[in-house]
Amino acid sequence: MTEPYYARENITYEGGGVLNLPFPFDYINKEHIIIVINDDVENYITSNSFTWYNDHTITLDTTNIVDVTGDEVTLSVGDEISIRRSTPLDESMVVFTDGNILDEETQNIARLQVLYTTQEIWDSQQWLLSQMQAFIDLEDKVNDALSQMSTI
């Protein structure tokens, strides 16, 4: 059984020019929301290629998509569109200094950054495990087919 993802929503593209894509998870900053097509995480799509319909729905014009490298992206029916949260992992969003007042918002941002990056790491681990299981299942089918062929 596959565990639910904390920070990604997968949708199968069925055609159409403008899509409203809802997602259920929260984020700290809208810049942390990206789109990945067919698990190509190297060439993700940033907010330069989509607009916000509301806080949990983005609008994607499928006739005008550019990935992070500047290349145009063309969708085909059946492609997997994955809306993901990508919270910065390599630098702290909050820096505490002596003499500053610790307000609620600052503390919540620090707490949420740790929570969200942990969830995103969990999601990546779950995805990797599902891919490994799919490979093992395929290997079992190939081995079964080979053993049936050897008895002929």
C-alpha positions in Angstrom: 0.0 0.0 0.0 1.3 3.4 -0.9 1.3 6.0 1.8 -0.3 9.4 1.0 2.1 12.2 0.1 2.4 15.2 2.4 3.6 17.7 -0.1 2.7 16.6 -3.6 -0.5 16.2 -5.6 -0.4 14.0 -8.8 -2.9 14.6 -11.6 -3.0 12.9 -15.0 -3.2 15.3 -17.9 -6.4 14.6 -19.9 -6.0 17.5 -22.4 -7.2 21.1 -22.5 -5.6 24.5 -22.7 -6.0 26.1 -19.3 -6.1 23.9 -16.1 -7.0 24.8 -12.6 -5.0 22.5 -10.4 -6.0 22.2 -6.7 -3.7 20.9 -4.1 -4.4 20.1 -0.4 -1.1 21.0 1.4 0.1 24.2 3.0 3.3 26.1 2.3 5.3 29.1 3.7 5.8 31.0 0.5 4.1 30.7 -2.9 7.5 30.5 -4.5 7.9 27.1 -2.8 5.2 25.6 -5.1 6.5 23.9 -8.3 5.2 21.6 -11.0 7.0 18.5 -12.1 6.0 16.7 -15.3 6.5 12.9 -15.4 8.9 13.0 -12.5 11.5 15.1 -14.3 12.7 16.9 -11.2 15.6 18.5 -13.0 13.4 20.5 -15.2 10.6 21.6 -12.9 8.2 24.4 -13.6 8.1 27.5 -11.4 5.5 30.2 -10.8 6.8 31.9 -14.0 4.6 29.5 -15.9 1.5 29.5 -13.8 -0.8 31.9 -11.9 -2.6 31.6 -8.6 -6.4 31.0 -8.7 -6.5 30.9 -4.9 -4.2 29.8 -2.0 -4.6 26.1 -2.9 -5.2 26.2 -6.6 -2.9 27.2 -9.4 -3.8 27.9 -13.0 -1.7 26.4 -15.8 -1.9 27.5 -19.4 -0.7 24.4 -21.1 0.1 26.3 -24.3 2.7 28.5 -22.6 4.9 26.4 -20.2 8.6 27.1 -19.7 10.7 25.0 -17.3 13.4 26.3 -15.0 16.0 25.9 -17.7 14.0 28.1 -20.1 12.9 25.3 -22.4 9.3 25.1 -23.6 7.3 22.2 -22.2 4.6 20.4 -24.3 2.1 18.2 -22.4 0.7 15.0 -23.9 -2.5 13.3 -22.8 -1.5 10.9 -20.0 1.4 12.9 -18.7 1.6 13.1 -14.9 1.5 16.6 -13.5 2.8 16.7 -10.0 2.2 19.9 -7.9 4.9 19.9 -5.2 6.0 21.9 -2.3 9.8 22.6 -2.3 10.7 24.3 0.9 14.4 25.5 1.1 16.5 22.8 2.8 19.9 24.4 2.4 19.4 27.6 4.3 17.4 28.7 7.3 14.4 31.0 6.5 14.8 32.6 10.0 18.0 33.8 11.7 17.8 34.5 15.4 20.0 37.3 16.8 20.6 38.5 20.4 18.2 41.2 21.4 15.5 40.5 18.9 12.0 39.8 20.1 10.8 36.3 19.3 7.3 36.8 17.8 4.8 34.1 16.9 5.2 34.5 13.2 9.0 34.1 13.3 8.8 31.0 15.4 6.2 29.5 13.3 8.2 30.0 10.1 11.2 28.3 11.7 9.0 25.4 12.9 7.2 25.0 9.6 10.4 25.0 7.6 11.6 22.0 9.6 8.2 20.2 9.4 7.8 20.9 5.7 11.3 19.8 4.7 10.9 16.6 6.8 7.6 15.9 5.0 9.2 16.5 1.6 12.0 14.1 2.4 9.5 11.5 3.5 7.6 12.0 0.2 10.8 11.4 -1.8 11.6 8.3 0.2 8.1 6.9 -0.3 8.3 7.6 -4.1 11.7 5.9 -4.2 10.4 2.8 -2.3 7.5 2.6 -4.7 9.8 2.7 -7.7 12.0 0.0 -6.2 9.0 -2.2 -5.6 7.8 -1.7 -9.2 11.3 -2.8 -10.3 11.2 -5.9 -8.1 7.8 -6.8 -9.3 9.0 -6.5 -12.9 12.1 -8.5 -12.2 9.8 -11.3 -10.7 7.7 -11.3 -13.8 10.7 -11.6 -16.1 12.1 -14.4 -14.0 8.8 -16.2 -14.1 8.6 -15.9 -17.9 12.2 -17.1 -18.3 11.6 -20.1 -16.1 8.5 -21.0 -18.1 10.4 -20.7 -21.3 13.2 -23.0 -20.0 10.6 -25.8 -19.4 9.5 -25.7 -23.0 
